[in-house]
Amino acid sequence: MRFDRSILLLPFLPSLVSAWHPPTLQGYNLVWYDEFEGSPQTLPSASRWNIINGKLNVNNELETYTSSTKTIHVSGDHTLQIIPWRQQNGNGDWISGRIESTYTFTPPAGKKTVAQAEIRFGSNPTNTKAGIWPAFWLLGQELRSGGSWPACGELDIMETVNGDLRGYGTLHCGTYPGGPCNEPSGRGASTAIPNQDWHTWKIEWDRTSGDWWTSKITWYMDGVKFHEVSGQSLGDSAIFDKISNKPLFFILNVAVGGNWPGYPNANTLDGPGSMMEVGYVAQYVS
């Protein structure tokens, strides 16, 4: 049963509830997590997260990421809030937030591994979110040490665009363009999201067979499977190794604009109503 956090609709109220601890998953051990404790309007833990600053110049996105608590902060109710803001400079510029975990993990052989978060979206009407692009995802650690994309591996656990109530799970891998992941599109699938309230997004590596060919990676929303990639379906052992047997790190961000969603329009609203709010991020191993 999901804890009812509807009382948190106003993001800047004083703390009204106790910590929201990651749930127990039967058959799994909780290895790492962040439940975003801290005083209201403070930054998330610098020991757990790198807070990104600057314009990354990817995907033709508009946003500049900042370490300001205006764009990223803990709420005081054990959640993280990432908030995009339109800059009033007449240039169409936006600021937003992105954090990347200092923690990395490698799904161990012979085990199942889960990466999971509880996420909701701000209460602005969906038709006022053109160009807003929240995401919960993973990148291969080798990108931090001179590797390249998509060879490093990218696993998008949850993305949404333009306020559409549809979540996308996608694997990016191999070479660009083309390759086994059909870049730049990637190997993906989507699922309907019932509403903008709290939902659980999970990806699971199943390496219990001991054979890359029969190992698989599966995407879930609220415990319901909506996408799967196996070693067999990928058909390349070295590339499958990159996404299932090499270190990965977590990313949480809200991008604005870009090749996929397109760009904000006159109806696009900024502020807390267009945020992504995260209750926890957790990693488990069986």
C-alpha positions as CSV (number, residue, x, y, z in Angstrom):
1,M,0.0,0.0,0.0
2,R,1.4,3.4,-1.0
3,F,1.6,6.0,1.8
4,D,-0.8,8.9,1.0
5,R,1.3,12.0,0.6
6,S,-1.5,14.2,-0.9
7,I,-0.9,16.6,2.0
8,L,2.3,17.6,0.4
9,L,0.8,19.3,-2.7
10,L,2.1,22.7,-1.5
11,P,5.8,22.2,-1.7
12,F,7.0,24.8,0.8
13,L,4.8,23.9,3.8
14,P,6.6,22.9,7.1
15,S,7.2,19.2,7.6
16,L,3.9,17.4,8.2
17,V,4.9,13.8,8.0
18,S,7.7,11.5,9.1
19,A,10.5,10.2,6.8
20,W,9.4,8.2,3.8
21,H,11.8,5.3,4.0
22,P,12.3,3.1,0.9
23,P,10.0,0.1,1.1
24,T,11.0,-3.5,1.9
25,L,11.2,-5.6,-1.2
26,Q,10.6,-9.3,-0.5
27,G,13.8,-11.3,-1.3
28,Y,16.0,-8.2,-1.6
29,N,18.4,-6.3,0.6
30,L,18.4,-2.5,0.6
31,V,22.0,-1.6,-0.4
32,W,21.9,2.2,-0.9
33,Y,19.3,4.9,-0.7
34,D,18.6,8.6,-0.2
35,E,15.3,9.7,1.4
36,F,16.3,13.4,1.1
37,E,16.2,14.4,4.7
38,G,17.2,17.9,5.6
39,S,15.7,21.3,6.4
40,P,13.4,23.0,3.9
41,Q,15.0,24.9,1.0
42,T,18.4,23.3,1.4
43,L,20.5,21.4,-1.1
44,P,20.6,17.6,-1.2
45,S,23.6,15.9,0.3
46,A,26.8,16.8,-1.4
47,S,28.3,13.5,-0.2
48,R,25.7,11.6,-2.1
49,W,25.1,13.9,-5.1
50,N,27.0,16.0,-7.6
51,I,24.9,19.1,-8.3
52,I,25.3,20.1,-11.9
53,N,26.0,23.7,-12.9
54,G,26.0,25.1,-16.4
55,K,24.6,24.5,-19.8
56,L,25.4,21.0,-21.0
57,N,24.6,21.7,-24.7
58,V,22.9,18.4,-25.4
59,N,19.8,17.6,-27.4
60,N,19.3,21.3,-28.2
61,E,17.9,21.8,-24.7
62,L,17.3,25.3,-23.4
63,E,18.0,24.9,-19.7
64,T,21.0,26.0,-17.7
65,Y,21.4,23.9,-14.6
66,T,22.2,25.7,-11.3
67,S,23.0,24.7,-7.8
68,S,20.5,27.4,-6.5
69,T,17.9,26.2,-4.1
70,K,15.4,27.9,-6.4
71,T,15.8,25.0,-8.8
72,I,16.7,22.1,-6.6
73,H,16.2,21.5,-2.9
74,V,14.9,19.2,-0.2
75,S,11.4,20.0,0.9
76,G,11.7,19.4,4.6
77,D,9.2,16.6,4.2
78,H,11.8,14.1,3.0
79,T,11.4,14.7,-0.7
80,L,13.6,16.3,-3.4
81,Q,12.0,19.0,-5.6
82,I,13.5,19.9,-9.0
83,I,11.9,23.1,-10.4
84,P,12.3,24.6,-13.8
85,W,12.0,28.4,-14.1
86,R,11.6,30.7,-17.2
87,Q,14.1,33.5,-17.1
88,Q,12.5,36.9,-17.6
89,N,15.2,38.2,-20.1
90,G,13.3,37.9,-23.3
91,N,15.7,35.3,-24.7
92,G,13.6,32.2,-23.9
93,D,16.2,31.0,-21.4
94,W,15.3,28.6,-18.6
95,I,17.1,27.4,-15.4
96,S,16.5,24.0,-13.8
97,G,18.1,21.3,-11.7
98,R,20.1,18.1,-12.2
99,I,21.9,15.9,-9.7
100,E,24.1,12.9,-10.4
101,S,24.9,10.3,-7.6
102,T,28.5,10.1,-6.3
103,Y,27.5,6.4,-5.6
104,T,27.9,3.8,-8.3
105,F,26.8,0.2,-8.5
106,T,27.4,-2.8,-10.6
107,P,24.6,-5.4,-10.8
108,P,26.3,-8.5,-9.5
109,A,26.4,-11.8,-11.3
110,G,24.0,-14.5,-10.1
111,K,21.7,-11.9,-8.5
112,K,18.8,-9.7,-9.2
113,T,19.3,-5.9,-8.8
114,V,16.7,-3.2,-8.5
115,A,17.0,0.6,-8.9
116,Q,13.8,2.3,-7.8
117,A,12.3,5.7,-7.0
118,E,8.9,7.2,-6.0
119,I,8.1,10.2,-8.2
120,R,5.3,12.7,-8.8
121,F,4.9,15.8,-10.9
122,G,3.8,19.3,-10.1
123,S,0.1,20.1,-10.2
124,N,0.1,22.5,-13.1
125,P,-2.3,21.3,-15.8
126,T,-0.7,18.9,-18.3
127,N,-1.5,21.3,-21.2
128,T,0.8,23.9,-19.6
129,K,3.9,21.7,-19.7
130,A,5.0,21.9,-23.3
131,G,8.8,21.5,-23.4
132,I,9.1,20.2,-19.8
133,W,11.1,16.9,-19.6
134,P,11.6,15.3,-16.2
135,A,13.7,12.1,-16.0
136,F,15.0,9.4,-13.6
137,W,17.9,7.5,-15.3
138,L,21.3,5.9,-15.2
139,L,24.6,6.4,-17.1
140,G,27.7,4.2,-17.3
141,Q,30.5,5.4,-15.0
142,E,33.0,5.2,-17.8
143,L,31.5,8.4,-19.2
144,R,33.1,10.2,-16.3
145,S,36.6,8.9,-17.2
146,G,36.8,9.6,-20.9
147,G,34.2,7.2,-22.3
148,S,31.7,8.2,-24.9
149,W,27.9,8.0,-25.4
150,P,26.1,5.8,-26.2
151,A,28.9,3.2,-25.7
152,C,28.9,3.9,-21.9
153,G,25.3,2.7,-21.7
154,E,22.2,4.7,-20.6
155,L,19.1,3.3,-19.0
156,D,16.2,5.7,-18.8
157,I,14.0,4.3,-16.0
158,M,11.3,7.1,-16.4
159,E,11.0,10.0,-18.7
160,T,8.0,12.1,-19.6
161,V,7.6,15.0,-22.0
162,N,5.2,17.9,-22.5
163,G,3.0,16.9,-19.5
164,D,1.8,13.8,-21.4
165,L,0.6,11.2,-18.9
166,R,2.9,8.6,-20.5
167,G,6.2,7.3,-19.1
168,Y,9.0,6.0,-21.2
169,G,11.7,3.5,-20.4
170,T,14.6,3.3,-22.9
171,L,18.0,1.7,-23.3
172,H,20.7,3.5,-25.2
173,C,23.9,1.5,-26.1
174,G,26.5,0.6,-28.6
175,T,27.3,3.0,-31.5
176,Y,25.8,6.1,-32.9
177,P,24.0,6.1,-35.3
178,G,22.3,2.8,-35.5
179,G,23.9,-0.2,-33.7
180,P,21.9,-2.7,-31.6
181,C,20.0,0.1,-29.8
182,N,19.0,1.8,-33.0
183,E,20.5,5.2,-31.9
184,P,19.6,7.9,-31.4
185,S,16.1,6.4,-30.7
186,G,17.2,3.6,-28.4
187,R,15.3,0.5,-27.5
188,G,12.2,1.7,-25.6
189,A,8.6,1.3,-24.6
190,S,6.1,3.3,-22.8
191,T,3.2,3.0,-20.3
192,A,0.2,5.2,-19.4
193,I,0.5,7.1,-16.2
194,P,-2.8,7.3,-14.3
195,N,-2.2,10.8,-12.9
196,Q,0.5,13.2,-11.8
197,D,0.6,11.8,-8.3
198,W,3.1,9.4,-6.7
199,H,4.1,6.4,-8.7
200,T,6.9,3.8,-8.3
201,W,9.4,3.5,-11.2
202,K,11.7,0.5,-11.2
203,I,14.3,-1.2,-13.3
204,E,15.5,-4.8,-12.5
205,W,18.5,-6.7,-13.8
206,D,18.1,-10.5,-13.6
207,R,21.5,-12.1,-13.8
208,T,20.5,-15.3,-11.9
209,S,21.0,-17.6,-14.9
210,G,24.7,-16.9,-15.0
211,D,24.4,-16.6,-18.8
212,W,24.4,-13.2,-20.6
213,W,22.1,-14.6,-23.3
214,T,19.3,-15.3,-20.9
215,S,19.9,-12.4,-18.6
216,K,17.4,-9.6,-18.9
217,I,16.6,-6.0,-17.8
218,T,13.0,-5.1,-17.1
219,W,11.2,-1.8,-16.5
220,Y,8.1,-1.4,-14.2
221,M,5.7,1.3,-13.1
222,D,3.9,0.5,-9.9
223,G,5.0,-3.1,-10.2
224,V,3.6,-3.6,-13.7
225,K,6.1,-4.6,-16.4
226,F,6.1,-2.4,-19.5
227,H,9.5,-3.0,-21.2
228,E,12.2,-5.7,-21.3
229,V,15.6,-6.2,-23.0
230,S,17.4,-9.5,-22.8
231,G,20.9,-10.5,-23.9
232,Q,19.3,-12.6,-26.6
233,S,17.2,-9.7,-28.0
234,L,20.3,-7.4,-27.9
235,G,22.5,-10.0,-29.5
236,D,25.8,-8.6,-28.5
237,S,27.6,-9.9,-25.4
238,A,30.1,-7.0,-25.1
239,I,27.4,-4.3,-25.3
240,F,25.1,-6.2,-22.9
241,D,28.0,-6.4,-20.5
242,K,28.3,-2.6,-20.5
243,I,24.7,-2.2,-19.3
244,S,24.6,-5.1,-16.8
245,N,28.1,-5.7,-15.5
246,K,29.7,-2.3,-15.3
247,P,29.3,0.6,-12.8
248,L,26.3,2.9,-13.2
249,F,25.2,6.1,-11.5
250,F,21.8,7.7,-10.9
251,I,20.6,11.0,-12.5
252,L,17.6,13.1,-11.6
253,N,16.8,16.2,-13.7
254,V,14.2,18.3,-15.3
255,A,15.3,19.4,-18.8
256,V,13.5,22.0,-20.8
257,G,13.0,21.9,-24.6
258,G,15.1,19.8,-27.0
259,N,14.8,17.5,-29.9
260,W,12.3,15.2,-28.4
261,P,9.8,17.3,-26.6
262,G,10.2,20.4,-28.7
263,Y,10.1,23.8,-26.9
264,P,8.0,25.7,-24.4
265,N,5.2,27.8,-25.8
266,A,3.2,30.8,-24.5
267,N,1.1,28.4,-22.4
268,T,4.0,26.7,-20.6
269,L,4.1,27.4,-16.9
270,D,7.2,27.3,-14.8
271,G,7.7,27.0,-11.0
272,P,6.7,24.4,-8.5
273,G,3.6,23.3,-10.5
274,S,6.0,22.1,-13.2
275,M,8.5,20.3,-10.9
276,M,9.5,16.7,-10.5
277,E,9.3,15.6,-6.8
278,V,11.2,12.5,-5.6
279,G,10.4,10.7,-2.4
280,Y,13.4,8.4,-2.4
281,V,16.0,6.7,-4.6
282,A,17.1,3.2,-3.7
283,Q,19.1,0.3,-4.9
284,Y,18.5,-3.3,-3.8
285,V,20.2,-6.7,-4.4
286,S,18.7,-10.2,-3.9
